[in-house]
């Protein structure tokens, strides 16, 4: 419940500051990304403060649990910086969506084990809240980080788009028609 409250309150406060103090100088996309960044910083710090509880959430077969918890904490803090950087915000959002999908099993395992962290102590019933919350994080990240984000795409995003168009989505997304140009046209 705390992550949802943090996300909504940060969004509301930032929205109001932007409207009444900054005269709408900040885009809605950036307000949404600020809110997610604050949530990620808090979650990232929790990986270092509540390491033992985070380890309990991991499957038994995973080696180097402590190191993985620290690494994911660092990744969350780095992602918060990426969200706030115009050049990397879209790519960070794509990676965060993958990250949110990847950590969902840890929340399921934590609920099954009733880990004393963030509501998981309530057992399986917590998943009726956590899974939709995780979907909200994914939708939020997509909407504010990709859909309405006006940041200039970087080379990595162009490469990712090219890879997706030529492999995974080849049947869904039609190939673009080649542009015709005369012999005297220079390509820059």
SEDO-113956 format. One record per atom (N, C-alpha, C): atom name; residue in one letter; x, y, z. Coordinates in steps of 0.02 Angstrom, whole numbers, plus 32768, in hexadecimal, padded with zeros to 4 digits. Layout:
N
("CA", "A", (X, Y, Z))
...
END
This chain:
188
("N", "X", (8029, 7FC4, 8000))
("CA", "X", (8000, 8000, 8000))
("C", "X", (802B, 803F, 8000))
("N", "X", (8064, 803D, 8023))
("CA", "X", (8090, 8077, 8028))
("C", "X", (80A9, 808D, 7FE3))
("N", "X", (80BE, 805F, 7FB6))
("CA", "X", (80D5, 8076, 7F74))
("C", "X", (809F, 809C, 7F4E))
("N", "X", (8061, 8084, 7F52))
("CA", "X", (802A, 80A6, 7F30))
("C", "X", (801F, 80EC, 7F4C))
("N", "X", (8021, 80F2, 7F8E))
("CA", "X", (8018, 8133, 7FAE))
("C", "X", (8051, 8162, 7F9B))
("N", "X", (808F, 8149, 7F9B))
("CA", "X", (80C9, 8172, 7F89))
("C", "X", (80C1, 818C, 7F41))
("N", "X", (80AE, 815F, 7F14))
("CA", "X", (80A7, 8172, 7ECE))
("C", "X", (8072, 81A7, 7EC4))
("N", "X", (8038, 819D, 7EE1))
("CA", "X", (7FFF, 81CC, 7ED8))
("C", "X", (800D, 820F, 7EFA))
("N", "X", (8027, 820D, 7F37))
("CA", "X", (8035, 824B, 7F5C))
("C", "X", (806C, 8273, 7F38))
("N", "X", (80A0, 8252, 7F22))
("CA", "X", (80D6, 8276, 7EFE))
("C", "X", (80BB, 8295, 7EBE))
("N", "X", (8091, 8270, 7E9B))
("CA", "X", (8073, 828B, 7E5E))
("C", "X", (8049, 82C8, 7E6E))
("N", "X", (801E, 82C2, 7EA0))
("CA", "X", (7FF3, 82FA, 7EB3))
("C", "X", (8019, 8338, 7EC8))
("N", "X", (804B, 832F, 7EF2))
("CA", "X", (8073, 8368, 7F09))
("C", "X", (8099, 8389, 7ED0))
("N", "X", (80B8, 835F, 7EA6))
("CA", "X", (80DE, 837A, 7E6D))
("C", "X", (80B0, 839D, 7E3C))
("N", "X", (8076, 8380, 7E30))
("CA", "X", (8045, 839E, 7E03))
("C", "X", (8030, 83E3, 7E1C))
("N", "X", (8021, 83E7, 7E5D))
("CA", "X", (800B, 8427, 7E7A))
("C", "X", (8043, 845B, 7E7B))
("N", "X", (807F, 8446, 7E8B))
("CA", "X", (80B8, 8474, 7E89))
("C", "X", (80C1, 848F, 7E43))
("N", "X", (80BC, 8462, 7E12))
("CA", "X", (80C4, 8477, 7DCC))
("C", "X", (808D, 84A8, 7DB8))
("N", "X", (8050, 849B, 7DCC))
("CA", "X", (8018, 84C5, 7DB8))
("C", "X", (8019, 8509, 7DD9))
("N", "X", (8025, 850A, 7E1B))
("CA", "X", (801E, 8549, 7E40))
("C", "X", (805F, 856F, 7E4C))
("N", "X", (8098, 854E, 7E4B))
("CA", "X", (80D7, 8570, 7E58))
("C", "X", (8102, 8577, 7E19))
("N", "X", (80FD, 8546, 7DEC))
("CA", "X", (8128, 8546, 7DB1))
("C", "X", (8104, 855A, 7D71))
("N", "X", (80C4, 856A, 7D77))
("CA", "X", (809C, 857F, 7D3D))
("C", "X", (809E, 854D, 7D03))
("N", "X", (8096, 850E, 7D14))
("CA", "X", (8094, 84D7, 7CE2))
("C", "X", (80D2, 84D2, 7CB6))
("N", "X", (810C, 84DC, 7CD3))
("CA", "X", (814B, 84D6, 7CAE))
("C", "X", (8162, 848E, 7CA6))
("N", "X", (8148, 8462, 7CCF))
("CA", "X", (815C, 841B, 7CCC))
("C", "X", (8125, 83F3, 7CA8))
("N", "X", (813A, 83C6, 7C7C))
("CA", "X", (810A, 839D, 7C57))
("C", "X", (80EB, 8369, 7C85))
("N", "X", (80B0, 8352, 7C72))
("CA", "X", (808E, 831E, 7C97))
("C", "X", (80B9, 82DE, 7C98))
("N", "X", (80DA, 82D1, 7C61))
("CA", "X", (8107, 8297, 7C5D))
("C", "X", (813D, 829B, 7C93))
("N", "X", (815B, 82D5, 7C9A))
("CA", "X", (8191, 82DD, 7CCB))
("C", "X", (8176, 82D8, 7D13))
("N", "X", (813A, 82F1, 7D1F))
("CA", "X", (811C, 82EB, 7D61))
("C", "X", (8112, 82A1, 7D73))
("N", "X", (80F8, 827A, 7D44))
("CA", "X", (80F0, 8232, 7D4F))
("C", "X", (8131, 820F, 7D5A))
("N", "X", (8165, 8223, 7D35))
("CA", "X", (81A7, 8204, 7D3C))
("C", "X", (81C8, 8218, 7D7E))
("N", "X", (81BC, 8256, 7D95))
("CA", "X", (81D6, 826A, 7DD7))
("C", "X", (81B8, 823E, 7E0D))
("N", "X", (8177, 8233, 7E09))
("CA", "X", (8155, 820B, 7E3B))
("C", "X", (8170, 81C4, 7E3D))
("N", "X", (8179, 81A6, 7E03))
("CA", "X", (8194, 8162, 7E01))
("C", "X", (81DD, 8162, 7E19))
("N", "X", (8203, 8195, 7E09))
("CA", "X", (8249, 8199, 7E1F))
("C", "X", (824E, 819C, 7E6B))
("N", "X", (8222, 81C2, 7E8A))
("CA", "X", (8222, 81C5, 7ED4))
("C", "X", (8212, 8181, 7EF2))
("N", "X", (81E0, 815F, 7ED5))
("CA", "X", (81CF, 811C, 7EEC))
("C", "X", (820A, 80EC, 7EE4))
("N", "X", (822D, 80F0, 7EAC))
("CA", "X", (8266, 80C4, 7E9F))
("C", "X", (82A0, 80D2, 7ECE))
("N", "X", (82AB, 8111, 7EDF))
("CA", "X", (82E1, 8122, 7F0F))
("C", "X", (82D1, 8103, 7F53))
("N", "X", (8293, 810A, 7F69))
("CA", "X", (827F, 80ED, 7FAA))
("C", "X", (8285, 80A1, 7FA8))
("N", "X", (826E, 8082, 7F71))
("CA", "X", (8273, 8039, 7F6B))
("C", "X", (82BB, 8023, 7F67))
("N", "X", (82E4, 8049, 7F43))
("CA", "X", (832B, 8038, 7F3D))
("C", "X", (834F, 803B, 7F80))
("N", "X", (8340, 806E, 7FA8))
("CA", "X", (835D, 8073, 7FEB))
("C", "X", (8347, 8039, 8017))
("N", "X", (8308, 8024, 800E))
("CA", "X", (82EE, 7FEB, 8036))
("C", "X", (8317, 7FAC, 8029))
("N", "X", (8334, 7FA5, 7FEE))
("CA", "X", (835D, 7F6A, 7FDF))
("C", "X", (839B, 7F67, 800C))
("N", "X", (83B2, 7FA1, 8023))
("CA", "X", (83ED, 7FA3, 804E))
("C", "X", (83DA, 7FA4, 8098))
("N", "X", (839E, 7FBA, 80A8))
("CA", "X", (8388, 7FBF, 80EE))
("C", "X", (8366, 7F7E, 8104))
("N", "X", (8341, 7F60, 80D8))
("CA", "X", (831B, 7F23, 80E9))
("C", "X", (8332, 7EE8, 80BD))
("N", "X", (8373, 7EE1, 80B7))
("CA", "X", (8391, 7EAE, 808C))
("C", "X", (837A, 7E68, 809D))
("N", "X", (8379, 7E57, 80DD))
("CA", "X", (8367, 7E13, 80F2))
("C", "X", (831F, 7E02, 80DD))
("N", "X", (82F2, 7E32, 80E3))
("CA", "X", (82AD, 7E25, 80CE))
("C", "X", (82A8, 7E1E, 8083))
("N", "X", (82CF, 7E45, 805E))
("CA", "X", (82CF, 7E3F, 8015))
("C", "X", (82EA, 7DFB, 8000))
("N", "X", (831C, 7DE2, 8024))
("CA", "X", (8338, 7DA1, 8014))
("C", "X", (8304, 7D6A, 801D))
("N", "X", (82DA, 7D70, 8051))
("CA", "X", (82A5, 7D3F, 805E))
("C", "X", (8274, 7D3A, 8024))
("N", "X", (826D, 7D70, 7FFD))
("CA", "X", (823D, 7D71, 7FC6))
("C", "X", (8257, 7D4A, 7F89))
("N", "X", (8296, 7D3A, 7F87))
("CA", "X", (82B3, 7D1B, 7F4C))
("C", "X", (82AB, 7CCF, 7F4C))
("N", "X", (82A5, 7CB1, 7F11))
("CA", "X", (82A1, 7C68, 7F0C))
("C", "X", (82DF, 7C47, 7F2A))
("N", "X", (82D6, 7C0C, 7F45))
("CA", "X", (830D, 7BE8, 7F66))
("C", "X", (8347, 7BD9, 7F36))
("N", "X", (8338, 7BCD, 7EF7))
("CA", "X", (836B, 7BB8, 7EC8))
("C", "X", (8398, 7BF1, 7EB0))
("N", "X", (8387, 7C2F, 7EC0))
("CA", "X", (83AF, 7C68, 7EA9))
("C", "X", (83EE, 7C6F, 7ED4))
("N", "X", (8429, 7C6E, 7EB3))
("CA", "X", (8467, 7C78, 7ED9))
("C", "X", (8475, 7CC3, 7EE2))
("N", "X", (84A3, 7CD3, 7F0D))
("CA", "X", (84B9, 7D18, 7F18))
("C", "X", (847F, 7D47, 7F28))
("N", "X", (8454, 7D31, 7F54))
("CA", "X", (8417, 7D58, 7F64))
("C", "X", (8427, 7D9F, 7F7C))
("N", "X", (8455, 7DA4, 7FAB))
("CA", "X", (8465, 7DE6, 7FC7))
("C", "X", (847F, 7E15, 7F91))
("N", "X", (84AB, 7DFB, 7F67))
("CA", "X", (84C7, 7E24, 7F31))
("C", "X", (8491, 7E3A, 7F00))
("N", "X", (8462, 7E0E, 7EF1))
("CA", "X", (842B, 7E1E, 7EC3))
("C", "X", (83FE, 7E53, 7EE2))
("N", "X", (83F1, 7E4E, 7F22))
("CA", "X", (83C8, 7E81, 7F44))
("C", "X", (83EB, 7EC5, 7F40))
("N", "X", (842C, 7EC7, 7F4D))
("CA", "X", (8451, 7F06, 7F48))
("C", "X", (8450, 7F1F, 7F00))
("N", "X", (845B, 7EF3, 7ED1))
("CA", "X", (845C, 7F07, 7E8A))
("C", "X", (8418, 7F24, 7E75))
("N", "X", (83E2, 7F04, 7E88))
("CA", "X", (83A0, 7F1E, 7E75))
("C", "X", (8392, 7F61, 7E98))
("N", "X", (83AB, 7F6A, 7ED4))
("CA", "X", (83A5, 7FAB, 7EF5))
("C", "X", (83CA, 7FE1, 7ECF))
("N", "X", (8406, 7FD1, 7EBA))
("CA", "X", (842E, 8000, 7E92))
("C", "X", (840A, 800F, 7E50))
("N", "X", (83EF, 7FDB, 7E30))
("CA", "X", (83CB, 7FE4, 7DF1))
("C", "X", (838F, 8012, 7DF9))
("N", "X", (836A, 800A, 7E30))
("CA", "X", (8330, 8035, 7E3C))
("C", "X", (8345, 807E, 7E45))
("N", "X", (837B, 8089, 7E69))
("CA", "X", (8392, 80CE, 7E73))
("C", "X", (83AC, 80EB, 7E31))
("N", "X", (83D0, 80C3, 7E0A))
("CA", "X", (83E8, 80D9, 7DC9))
("C", "X", (83AD, 80E7, 7D99))
("N", "X", (8379, 80BD, 7D9D))
("CA", "X", (833F, 80C7, 7D72))
("C", "X", (831C, 8109, 7D83))
("N", "X", (831C, 811B, 7DC3))
("CA", "X", (82FD, 815B, 7DD6))
("C", "X", (8322, 8195, 7DB5))
("N", "X", (8363, 818F, 7DB1))
("CA", "X", (838B, 81C3, 7D8F))
("C", "X", (837C, 81C3, 7D44))
("N", "X", (8379, 8187, 7D27))
("CA", "X", (8369, 8181, 7CE0))
("C", "X", (8326, 819E, 7CCE))
("N", "X", (82F4, 8194, 7CF8))
("CA", "X", (82B2, 81B0, 7CEB))
("C", "X", (82B2, 81FC, 7CE9))
("N", "X", (82DE, 821B, 7D0F))
("CA", "X", (82E0, 8263, 7D13))
("C", "X", (830F, 8283, 7CE0))
("N", "X", (8332, 8259, 7CBB))
("CA", "X", (8360, 8271, 7C87))
("C", "X", (833D, 826C, 7C44))
("N", "X", (8333, 82A3, 7C23))
("CA", "X", (830C, 82A4, 7BE5))
("C", "X", (8328, 8273, 7BB1))
("N", "X", (8369, 8271, 7BAB))
("CA", "X", (8388, 8246, 7B78))
("C", "X", (837B, 81FC, 7B84))
("N", "X", (8376, 81E7, 7BC3))
("CA", "X", (8370, 81A0, 7BD2))
("C", "X", (832C, 818B, 7BED))
("N", "X", (82FD, 81B9, 7BF3))
("CA", "X", (82BE, 81AA, 7C14))
("C", "X", (8295, 8174, 7BF2))
("N", "X", (8292, 8175, 7BB0))
("CA", "X", (826B, 8141, 7B8D))
("C", "X", (828B, 80FC, 7B94))
("N", "X", (82CD, 80F9, 7B89))
("CA", "X", (82EE, 80B8, 7B8F))
("C", "X", (82EA, 809E, 7BD7))
("N", "X", (82F0, 80CA, 7C07))
("CA", "X", (82EA, 80B7, 7C4D))
("C", "X", (82A4, 809C, 7C5A))
("N", "X", (8272, 80BB, 7C3C))
("CA", "X", (822D, 80A4, 7C45))
("C", "X", (8223, 805E, 7C28))
("N", "X", (8240, 8051, 7BEE))
("CA", "X", (823B, 800E, 7BD0))
("C", "X", (825C, 7FDB, 7BFF))
("N", "X", (8297, 7FEC, 7C17))
("CA", "X", (82BA, 7FBD, 7C44))
("C", "X", (8295, 7FB4, 7C86))
("N", "X", (8275, 7FE9, 7C9E))
("CA", "X", (824E, 7FE3, 7CDC))
("C", "X", (8212, 7FB5, 7CD4))
("N", "X", (81F2, 7FB8, 7C9A))
("CA", "X", (81B9, 7F8B, 7C8E))
("C", "X", (81D0, 7F42, 7C91))
("N", "X", (8208, 7F34, 7C72))
("CA", "X", (8224, 7EF0, 7C75))
("C", "X", (8236, 7EDE, 7CBD))
("N", "X", (8254, 7F0E, 7CE1))
("CA", "X", (8267, 7F04, 7D27))
("C", "X", (822A, 7EF5, 7D52))
("N", "X", (81F4, 7F1B, 7D4A))
("CA", "X", (81B7, 7F11, 7D71))
("C", "X", (8199, 7ECC, 7D64))
("N", "X", (819E, 7EB5, 7D26))
("CA", "X", (8186, 7E71, 7D17))
("C", "X", (81B4, 7E3C, 7D37))
("N", "X", (81F5, 7E4A, 7D36))
("CA", "X", (8225, 7E1A, 7D50))
("C", "X", (8221, 7E12, 7D9C))
("N", "X", (820F, 7E47, 7DC0))
("CA", "X", (820E, 7E42, 7E09))
("C", "X", (81CA, 7E2A, 7E24))
("N", "X", (8199, 7E25, 7DFA))
("CA", "X", (8157, 7E0F, 7E11))
("C", "X", (815A, 7DCA, 7E33))
("N", "X", (817F, 7D99, 7E19))
("CA", "X", (8184, 7D59, 7E3C))
("C", "X", (819E, 7D5F, 7E84))
("N", "X", (81CA, 7D8F, 7E91))
("CA", "X", (81E4, 7D98, 7ED5))
("C", "X", (81AB, 7DAE, 7F03))
("N", "X", (817D, 7DD7, 7EEA))
("CA", "X", (8144, 7DEC, 7F12))
("C", "X", (8115, 7DB2, 7F1F))
("N", "X", (810D, 7D86, 7EEF))
("CA", "X", (80E3, 7D4B, 7EF8))
("C", "X", (8102, 7D1E, 7F2C))
("N", "X", (8143, 7D10, 7F26))
("CA", "X", (8166, 7CE5, 7F57))
("C", "X", (8164, 7D05, 7F9C))
("N", "X", (816F, 7D47, 7FA0))
("CA", "X", (816D, 7D69, 7FE1))
("C", "X", (8129, 7D62, 8002))
("N", "X", (80F4, 7D64, 7FDA))
("CA", "X", (80B0, 7D5C, 7FF6))
("C", "X", (80A4, 7D15, 800C))
("N", "X", (80BD, 7CE5, 7FE7))
("CA", "X", (80B5, 7C9F, 7FFA))
("C", "X", (80DA, 7C91, 803B))
("N", "X", (8116, 7CAD, 8042))
("CA", "X", (813E, 7CA5, 807F))
("C", "X", (8129, 7CD3, 80B7))
("N", "X", (80FB, 7D01, 80A9))
("CA", "X", (80E3, 7D33, 80D9))
("C", "X", (811C, 7D5B, 80F8))
("N", "X", (8146, 7D75, 80CC))
("CA", "X", (817F, 7D9F, 80E1))
("C", "X", (8163, 7DDF, 8100))
("N", "X", (8180, 7DF5, 8137))
("CA", "X", (816A, 7E31, 815C))
("C", "X", (8181, 7E70, 8138))
("N", "X", (8168, 7E7B, 80FC))
("CA", "X", (817D, 7EB5, 80D5))
("C", "X", (8145, 7ECC, 80A7))
("N", "X", (8131, 7F0A, 80AF))
("CA", "X", (8103, 7F2A, 8081))
("C", "X", (80BF, 7F09, 8076))
("N", "X", (80A7, 7EE4, 80A6))
("CA", "X", (8065, 7EC5, 809F))
("C", "X", (8068, 7E7B, 808F))
("N", "X", (80A2, 7E62, 807E))
("CA", "X", (80A8, 7E1B, 806C))
("C", "X", (809B, 7DEC, 80A7))
("N", "X", (809F, 7E08, 80E4))
("CA", "X", (8091, 7DDF, 811F))
("C", "X", (8048, 7DC8, 8121))
("N", "X", (801D, 7DE6, 80F7))
("CA", "X", (7FD7, 7DD2, 80F3))
("C", "X", (7FCD, 7D95, 80C7))
("N", "X", (8002, 7D7C, 80AA))
("CA", "X", (7FFF, 7D3F, 8084))
("C", "X", (7FE6, 7D49, 803D))
("N", "X", (7FC8, 7D14, 8023))
("CA", "X", (7FB1, 7D12, 7FDE))
("C", "X", (7F7F, 7D4A, 7FCF))
("N", "X", (7F57, 7D5D, 8000))
("CA", "X", (7F25, 7D92, 7FF5))
("C", "X", (7F45, 7DD4, 7FE0))
("N", "X", (7F84, 7DDF, 7FF3))
("CA", "X", (7FA7, 7E1C, 7FE0))
("C", "X", (7FAF, 7E21, 7F94))
("N", "X", (7FB2, 7DE7, 7F73))
("CA", "X", (7FBB, 7DE7, 7F2A))
("C", "X", (7F80, 7E06, 7F05))
("N", "X", (7F44, 7E05, 7F25))
("CA", "X", (7F0B, 7E26, 7F05))
("C", "X", (7F15, 7E71, 7F01))
("N", "X", (7F40, 7E8B, 7F2B))
("CA", "X", (7F53, 7ED2, 7F28))
("C", "X", (7F94, 7EDB, 7F01))
("N", "X", (7FC6, 7EB1, 7F0D))
("CA", "X", (8009, 7EBB, 7EF1))
("C", "X", (800C, 7EB2, 7EA6))
("N", "X", (7FEA, 7E80, 7E8C))
("CA", "X", (7FED, 7E75, 7E43))
("C", "X", (7FCE, 7EB0, 7E1D))
("N", "X", (7F92, 7EC8, 7E30))
("CA", "X", (7F79, 7F04, 7E0F))
("C", "X", (7FA6, 7F41, 7E1A))
("N", "X", (7FC6, 7F45, 7E54))
("CA", "X", (7FF5, 7F7D, 7E61))
("C", "X", (8030, 7F79, 7E32))
("N", "X", (804A, 7F3D, 7E28))
("CA", "X", (8082, 7F34, 7DF9))
("C", "X", (806D, 7F47, 7DB2))
("N", "X", (802F, 7F35, 7DA0))
("CA", "X", (8015, 7F49, 7D5E))
("C", "X", (800E, 7F95, 7D59))
("N", "X", (7FFA, 7FB5, 7D90))
("CA", "X", (7FF7, 7FFE, 7D91))
("C", "X", (803C, 801C, 7D86))
("N", "X", (806F, 8001, 7DA7))
("CA", "X", (80B3, 8019, 7D9D))
("C", "X", (80C8, 8014, 7D53))
("N", "X", (80B6, 7FDC, 7D35))
("CA", "X", (80C7, 7FD1, 7CEE))
("C", "X", (80A3, 8003, 7CC1))
("N", "X", (8062, 800B, 7CCD))
("CA", "X", (803A, 803A, 7CA5))
("C", "X", (8052, 8081, 7CB1))
("N", "X", (805F, 8093, 7CEF))
("CA", "X", (8077, 80D6, 7D01))
("C", "X", (80B9, 80E5, 7CDC))
("N", "X", (80E7, 80B5, 7CDF))
("CA", "X", (8128, 80BD, 7CBF))
("C", "X", (8120, 80C4, 7C73))
("N", "X", (80F4, 809B, 7C57))
("CA", "X", (80E8, 809F, 7C0F))
("C", "X", (80CA, 80E3, 7BFD))
("N", "X", (8096, 80F7, 7C21))
("CA", "X", (8073, 8134, 7C0F))
("C", "X", (809F, 8172, 7C16))
("N", "X", (80BD, 817A, 7C51))
("CA", "X", (80E3, 81B7, 7C5D))
("C", "X", (812A, 81B4, 7C40))
("N", "X", (8146, 8178, 7C39))
("CA", "X", (818A, 8172, 7C21))
("C", "X", (8191, 8167, 7BD6))
("N", "X", (815B, 814D, 7BB7))
("CA", "X", (815F, 813D, 7B70))
("C", "X", (8128, 8160, 7B48))
("N", "X", (80EA, 8153, 7B5B))
("CA", "X", (80B1, 816A, 7B33))
("C", "X", (80AD, 81B6, 7B2B))
("N", "X", (80B0, 81DC, 7B62))
("CA", "X", (80AB, 8225, 7B5C))
("C", "X", (80EE, 8248, 7B64))
("N", "X", (8123, 8222, 7B67))
("CA", "X", (8166, 823E, 7B70))
("C", "X", (817D, 825D, 7B2F))
("N", "X", (8190, 829B, 7B30))
("CA", "X", (81A6, 82BE, 7AF5))
("C", "X", (81F2, 82C1, 7AEF))
("N", "X", (8214, 829A, 7B18))
("CA", "X", (825D, 8299, 7B16))
("C", "X", (8275, 827F, 7AD2))
("N", "X", (82AD, 8297, 7ABC))
("CA", "X", (82C9, 8282, 7A7D))
("C", "X", (82E3, 823B, 7A84))
("N", "X", (82CF, 820D, 7A57))
("CA", "X", (82E7, 81C8, 7A5D))
("C", "X", (8333, 81C5, 7A53))
("N", "X", (8353, 819A, 7A78))
("CA", "X", (839C, 8193, 7A71))
("C", "X", (83AC, 8159, 7A43))
("N", "X", (83EC, 814E, 7A35))
("CA", "X", (8401, 8119, 7A07))
("C", "X", (83EB, 80D4, 7A1E))
("N", "X", (83ED, 80C9, 7A60))
("CA", "X", (83DB, 8088, 7A7B))
("C", "X", (8391, 8079, 7A6C))
("N", "X", (8366, 80AB, 7A73))
("CA", "X", (8320, 80A1, 7A65))
("C", "X", (8315, 8092, 7A1B))
("N", "X", (8339, 80B4, 79F0))
("CA", "X", (8333, 80A7, 79A8))
("C", "X", (8349, 8060, 7998))
("N", "X", (837E, 804A, 79B8))
("CA", "X", (8396, 8006, 79AF))
("C", "X", (8363, 7FD4, 79C8))
("N", "X", (8346, 7FE1, 7A03))
("CA", "X", (8314, 7FB4, 7A1F))
("C", "X", (82D7, 7FB1, 79F0))
("N", "X", (82C2, 7FE9, 79D7))
("CA", "X", (8289, 7FEC, 79AA))
("C", "X", (8298, 7FC4, 796B))
("N", "X", (82D4, 7FCB, 7950))
("CA", "X", (82E7, 7FA6, 7915))
("C", "X", (82E7, 7F5B, 7921))
("N", "X", (8303, 7F46, 795A))
("CA", "X", (8305, 7EFF, 796B))
("C", "X", (82BE, 7EE3, 7972))
("N", "X", (8293, 7F08, 7995))
("CA", "X", (824E, 7EF1, 799E))
("C", "X", (8229, 7EED, 795C))
("N", "X", (8233, 7F1D, 7930))
("CA", "X", (8210, 7F1C, 78F0))
("C", "X", (8228, 7EE3, 78C4))
("N", "X", (8267, 7ED1, 78C8))
("CA", "X", (8280, 7E9E, 789C))
("C", "X", (8279, 7E57, 78B9))
("N", "X", (8269, 7E50, 78F8))
("CA", "X", (8264, 7E0D, 7914))
("C", "X", (8220, 7DFF, 7932))
("N", "X", (8217, 7E14, 7970))
("CA", "X", (81DC, 7E01, 7997))
("C", "X", (819B, 7E19, 7978))
("N", "X", (8198, 7E58, 7961))
("CA", "X", (8159, 7E74, 7949))
("C", "X", (8155, 7E76, 78FC))
("N", "X", (817D, 7E4E, 78DB))
("CA", "X", (817F, 7E4F, 7893))
("C", "X", (813B, 7E3F, 7874))
("N", "X", (8116, 7E12, 7893))
("CA", "X", (80D5, 7E01, 7879))
("C", "X", (80A0, 7E34, 788B))
("N", "X", (80A9, 7E58, 78C1))
("CA", "X", (8077, 7E88, 78D8))
("C", "X", (8081, 7ECD, 78B9))
("N", "X", (80BF, 7EE4, 78B8))
("CA", "X", (80CE, 7F27, 789F))
("C", "X", (80E8, 7F20, 7857))
("N", "X", (80C5, 7F3D, 7827))
("CA", "X", (80DE, 7F38, 77E2))
("C", "X", (8120, 7F5C, 77D9))
("N", "X", (814A, 7F41, 77AD))
("CA", "X", (818A, 7F60, 77A0))
("C", "X", (817E, 7FA3, 777D))
("N", "X", (81A6, 7FD6, 778F))
("CA", "X", (819E, 8016, 776D))
("C", "X", (81B6, 8010, 7725))
("N", "X", (8196, 8035, 76F9))
("CA", "X", (81A9, 8035, 76B3))
("C", "X", (81EA, 805D, 76AC))
("N", "X", (8217, 8044, 7681))
("CA", "X", (8255, 806A, 7678))
("C", "X", (8247, 80AC, 7656))
("N", "X", (826C, 80DF, 766A))
("CA", "X", (8261, 8120, 764B))
("C", "X", (8287, 8123, 760A))
("N", "X", (8268, 8141, 75D9))
("CA", "X", (8287, 8147, 7597))
("C", "X", (82AC, 818A, 7594))
("N", "X", (82E7, 8188, 7579))
("CA", "X", (830C, 81C6, 7572))
("C", "X", (8334, 81C3, 7531))
("N", "X", (8341, 81FC, 7518))
("CA", "X", (8367, 81FF, 74D9))
("C", "X", (83B2, 81F5, 74E6))
("N", "X", (83D8, 81EB, 74B1))
("CA", "X", (841F, 81DF, 74B7))
("C", "X", (8444, 821C, 74D4))
("N", "X", (8429, 8257, 74C9))
("CA", "X", (844B, 8293, 74DF))
("C", "X", (843C, 82A7, 7527))
("N", "X", (8410, 8282, 7549))
("CA", "X", (83FD, 8292, 758D))
("C", "X", (8432, 827A, 75BD))
("N", "X", (8449, 82A5, 75E9))
("CA", "X", (847A, 8292, 761C))
("C", "X", (8457, 827B, 765B))
("N", "X", (8471, 8248, 7679))
("CA", "X", (8457, 8230, 76B9))
("C", "X", (8486, 824A, 76EF))
("N", "X", (8469, 8269, 7720))
("CA", "X", (8492, 8286, 7756))
("C", "X", (8494, 8257, 7790))
END
